[in-house]
Amino acid sequence: MKELTAAQSLTYRSGQRSVAENGSQAGEGPNALQFLMKLAADLARGPVDLPCFPNAVIKIRDALRDPETSAEATLKLVGAEPRLAARLIQIANSVAFNPAGTPVTDLRAAMTRLGHSLVEGAAMSFAVQQMKDEPALRSISKDLTALWNKSLGVASISQVVARRTKVRPEEAFLTGLLHGIGHLYVMAQAAGKQSALLRDPECAETIANWHPSIGKAVLENWRVGEAMANSVGEQLDYDRKSHREPDLTDILIVSIVLAEALEQTPMKAVEMGQVSSFQRMGFTQEDCMATLKHAQHQLGSLHDSLGC
């Protein structure tokens, strides 16, 4: 993991500005800052410990990322968790990943269809479901559910948006699913004595603005790809400048904004003017509505199969 220090690495982006950790912006309560500084120190030391995170999922994640681990070995690890194995078969047969309607009935075929990124995403979903049932995290169970539902919406949209680019849809899906991992890390660490931080509006605002940097550090610690970690870290950089073709960060930013629009009732026009990634991708309002309609169609199936 690239070294993370409280003085250098914990910054957040809010709208059009990047604010360093020693900035004094509105909504930065001292309790929240002290708590985040402690998290920064913990992340710098590594490895990252998510409370109540299932060991089986850690082993599966590491196996998927280790080129020396054979497909058979990974298959055995996943098969040792019957509920996860059943979920993978269900996901592989969902509308999102089986548009042709050709069913699979065994774990090997399901994992082949989904690929490493989506298997890892399903394992993460399984882990969050397990975490919600832990007594130590009971105080944040509803928050975990809300966060994961939002992450699933961003993931679904990211998969659709990626098809307009050269980025692999499955990589975009996993990035969307993990875009809130920093928030998850903060919530899990705050459960119990620090849980009041999550209820305080000023502290919640601070955490919301800082979670991308924390998420990037977590993913670097987990040795995910550089593009994914950077995208999570830059997810609030709405005015980012780039002369390259649309990348994973553009996909994630667009998907987060679209996911917010998806939550509105009734759905309103998407505010694209202040988000440069929309222009870089050539999105129109018609494109936004078509993308949301497509993602909405597959979200119900994903919710059922991911069990959240």
C-alpha positions in Angstrom: 0.0 0.0 0.0 1.2 3.5 -0.8 2.1 5.1 2.5 -0.8 7.1 4.0 -0.1 9.8 6.6 -2.6 12.1 8.3 -0.6 15.1 7.2 -0.4 14.2 3.5 -3.1 11.8 2.3 -6.4 12.5 4.0 -8.0 15.1 1.9 -11.6 15.4 0.6 -13.2 16.8 -2.4 -16.5 18.6 -2.0 -18.1 19.9 -5.2 -15.5 21.9 -7.0 -12.9 22.2 -4.2 -10.3 20.0 -2.7 -9.8 20.5 1.0 -6.8 19.3 3.0 -7.2 17.7 6.4 -6.0 20.9 8.2 -8.7 23.1 6.5 -11.3 24.7 8.7 -14.5 24.3 6.6 -18.0 24.5 7.9 -19.3 21.1 9.2 -16.0 19.8 10.3 -16.6 19.0 14.0 -13.5 18.4 16.1 -14.8 15.0 17.2 -15.2 13.8 13.7 -11.7 15.1 12.7 -10.1 13.4 15.7 -11.8 10.2 14.8 -10.8 10.4 11.1 -7.2 11.2 12.1 -7.1 8.1 14.2 -8.5 6.1 11.2 -5.8 7.6 9.0 -3.1 6.5 11.4 -4.6 3.0 11.5 -4.7 2.8 7.7 -1.1 3.9 7.4 0.0 1.1 9.6 -2.2 -1.5 7.9 -3.5 -4.1 7.3 -7.1 -2.9 7.3 -9.4 -4.7 9.7 -13.1 -4.4 9.1 -14.9 -5.4 12.3 -16.9 -8.6 11.9 -15.8 -9.0 8.3 -16.1 -12.8 7.5 -12.7 -14.5 7.2 -14.1 -16.7 4.4 -14.7 -13.6 2.3 -11.1 -12.4 3.0 -9.7 -15.7 1.8 -11.9 -15.6 -1.3 -10.9 -12.0 -2.1 -7.2 -12.8 -1.7 -7.5 -16.0 -3.8 -9.2 -14.0 -6.6 -6.4 -11.5 -6.6 -3.5 -14.0 -6.4 -2.4 -15.2 -9.9 -0.8 -18.2 -8.2 -4.1 -19.5 -6.9 -5.7 -21.9 -9.3 -9.3 -21.7 -10.5 -10.0 -25.1 -8.7 -8.7 -23.8 -5.4 -10.9 -20.7 -5.7 -13.8 -22.8 -6.6 -13.3 -24.9 -3.5 -13.1 -21.8 -1.3 -16.4 -20.4 -2.6 -18.0 -23.8 -2.5 -17.2 -24.1 1.2 -19.8 -21.2 1.7 -23.0 -22.8 0.5 -25.1 -19.6 0.9 -22.5 -17.6 -1.2 -22.4 -20.4 -3.8 -26.2 -20.4 -4.1 -26.1 -16.6 -4.4 -23.6 -16.7 -7.2 -25.7 -19.1 -9.2 -28.7 -16.8 -8.7 -26.7 -13.7 -9.8 -25.4 -15.5 -12.9 -29.1 -16.2 -13.8 -30.3 -12.7 -13.1 -31.4 -10.3 -15.8 -28.3 -8.2 -15.4 -25.9 -11.0 -16.2 -28.0 -13.4 -18.2 -29.8 -11.3 -20.9 -30.0 -14.3 -23.2 -32.0 -16.3 -20.6 -29.6 -19.3 -20.7 -29.6 -20.7 -17.1 -26.6 -22.1 -15.3 -27.1 -24.7 -12.6 -23.6 -25.3 -11.1 -21.1 -23.1 -9.3 -18.3 -23.5 -11.8 -20.4 -22.3 -14.7 -21.7 -19.4 -12.6 -18.2 -18.2 -11.7 -17.1 -18.5 -15.3 -20.0 -16.4 -16.5 -19.5 -13.7 -13.9 -15.7 -13.5 -13.8 -13.4 -12.5 -10.9 -14.7 -8.9 -10.4 -18.3 -9.9 -10.1 -17.5 -13.0 -7.9 -15.6 -10.6 -5.6 -18.6 -8.2 -5.7 -21.0 -11.0 -4.7 -18.6 -12.0 -1.9 -18.6 -8.4 -0.6 -22.4 -8.4 -0.6 -22.4 -11.6 1.3 -19.9 -10.1 3.8 -22.1 -7.0 4.4 -25.1 -9.2 4.9 -23.2 -11.2 7.6 -21.9 -7.9 9.2 -25.5 -6.6 9.6 -26.4 -9.7 11.7 -23.5 -9.2 14.1 -24.5 -8.0 17.6 -21.5 -5.6 17.7 -22.8 -3.8 14.6 -26.5 -4.0 15.4 -26.6 -0.2 16.0 -25.6 0.5 12.4 -27.6 -2.3 10.7 -30.0 0.1 9.0 -27.1 2.4 7.9 -25.3 -0.6 6.4 -28.4 -1.6 4.5 -29.0 1.9 3.2 -25.3 2.2 2.1 -25.3 -1.1 0.4 -28.6 -0.4 -1.4 -27.1 2.9 -2.7 -23.9 1.1 -3.7 -25.9 -1.5 -5.6 -27.6 1.3 -7.5 -24.3 2.9 -8.4 -22.9 -0.4 -9.5 -25.9 -1.2 -11.7 -25.6 2.2 -13.4 -21.8 1.9 -13.7 -22.2 -1.4 -15.6 -24.6 0.3 -18.1 -22.5 3.5 -18.5 -19.3 1.5 -19.0 -20.7 0.0 -22.2 -20.3 3.5 -23.8 -16.5 3.3 -23.1 -13.6 0.9 -23.4 -13.8 0.0 -19.6 -14.9 -3.5 -18.9 -18.5 -3.4 -17.5 -17.7 -6.0 -14.8 -14.8 -3.8 -13.5 -17.1 -0.7 -13.5 -19.8 -2.8 -11.6 -17.3 -3.7 -8.8 -16.0 -0.2 -8.6 -19.5 1.1 -8.2 -20.2 -1.5 -5.5 -17.1 -0.6 -3.6 -17.4 3.2 -4.0 -18.7 3.5 -0.5 -16.1 1.2 1.1 -14.6 4.2 3.0 -18.0 5.0 4.5 -18.5 1.4 5.4 -15.1 1.3 7.1 -15.9 4.5 9.1 -19.3 3.1 10.2 -17.9 -0.2 11.2 -15.2 1.5 13.3 -17.6 4.0 14.8 -20.2 1.3 15.9 -20.6 1.3 19.6 -18.9 4.1 21.6 -18.4 6.4 18.5 -21.8 5.7 16.9 -23.1 9.1 18.0 -20.8 10.6 15.3 -22.9 9.0 12.6 -26.0 10.8 13.9 -24.5 14.2 14.4 -25.3 16.3 11.2 -22.0 18.2 11.2 -19.9 15.0 11.8 -21.9 13.1 9.2 -21.2 15.9 6.6 -17.5 15.7 7.4 -17.5 11.9 7.1 -19.4 12.1 3.8 -16.8 14.5 2.4 -13.8 12.5 3.6 -14.9 8.9 2.8 -13.5 8.8 -0.7 -9.9 9.3 0.6 -10.5 6.7 3.3 -12.0 4.3 0.7 -9.0 4.7 -1.6 -6.7 3.9 1.3 -8.7 0.8 2.2 -8.6 -0.4 -1.4 -4.9 0.2 -1.7 -4.4 -1.8 1.5 -6.5 -4.6 -0.2 -4.2 -4.4 -3.2 -7.0 -3.8 -5.7 -6.1 -2.3 -9.1 -4.7 1.3 -9.2 -7.5 2.5 -11.5 -10.2 1.3 -9.1 -8.6 2.8 -6.0 -8.0 6.1 -7.8 -11.6 6.3 -9.0 -13.0 5.7 -5.5 -10.7 8.4 -4.2 -11.7 10.9 -6.9 -15.4 10.2 -7.0 -16.4 13.7 -5.8 -14.1 15.5 -8.2 -16.9 16.8 -10.4 -14.8 19.4 -12.2 -11.8 17.0 -12.9 -9.9 17.9 -16.0 -8.8 15.2 -18.5 -7.9 15.2 -22.1 -8.0 11.5 -22.3 -11.0 9.4 -23.3 -13.6 8.6 -20.6 -12.1 6.4 -17.9 -13.3 4.5 -14.8 -13.4 7.7 -12.7 -15.7 9.4 -15.3 -18.0 6.3 -15.2 -18.1 6.3 -11.4 -18.8 10.1 -11.1 -21.6 9.9 -13.7 -23.1 6.9 -12.0 -23.1 8.5 -8.6 -24.9 11.5 -9.9 -27.4 9.4 -11.8 -28.0 7.2 -8.8 -29.0 10.3 -6.8 -31.5 11.2 -9.6 -32.8 7.6 -9.4 -33.7 8.1 -5.8 -35.9 11.2 -6.5 -39.7 10.8 -6.7 -40.7 12.0 -9.2 -37.5 11.7 -11.2 -36.2 15.1 -12.3 -33.8 16.2 -15.0 -30.2 15.3 -14.1 -28.0 18.3 -13.2 -25.1 17.8 -15.6 -23.8 21.3 -16.0 -21.3 21.2 -13.1 -20.0 17.7 -13.7 -17.4 17.6 -16.4 -17.5 13.8 -16.8 -20.9 14.1 -18.4 -19.5 16.4 -21.1 -16.5 14.1 -21.6 -18.8 11.2 -22.2 -21.1 13.1 -24.5 -24.2 12.5 -22.3 -27.5 14.2 -23.0 -30.6 14.2 -20.9 -32.0 11.5 -23.2 -29.0 9.4 -22.5 -29.4 9.9 -18.8 -33.0 8.8 -18.8 -32.3 5.8 -21.0 -29.4 4.7 -18.7 -31.6 5.0 -15.6 -34.4 3.1 -17.2 -32.0 0.3 -18.1 -30.4 0.2 -14.7 -33.8 0.3 -12.9 -34.9 -2.7 -15.0 -32.1 -4.8 -13.6 -32.0 -3.5 -10.1 -34.9 -5.5 -8.8 -33.2 -8.7 -10.0 -29.9 -7.7 -8.5 -31.5 -6.9 -5.1 -33.1 -10.3 -5.0 -30.0 -12.2 -6.0 -27.5 -10.3 -3.8 -29.8 -10.7 -0.8 -29.5 -7.1 0.4 
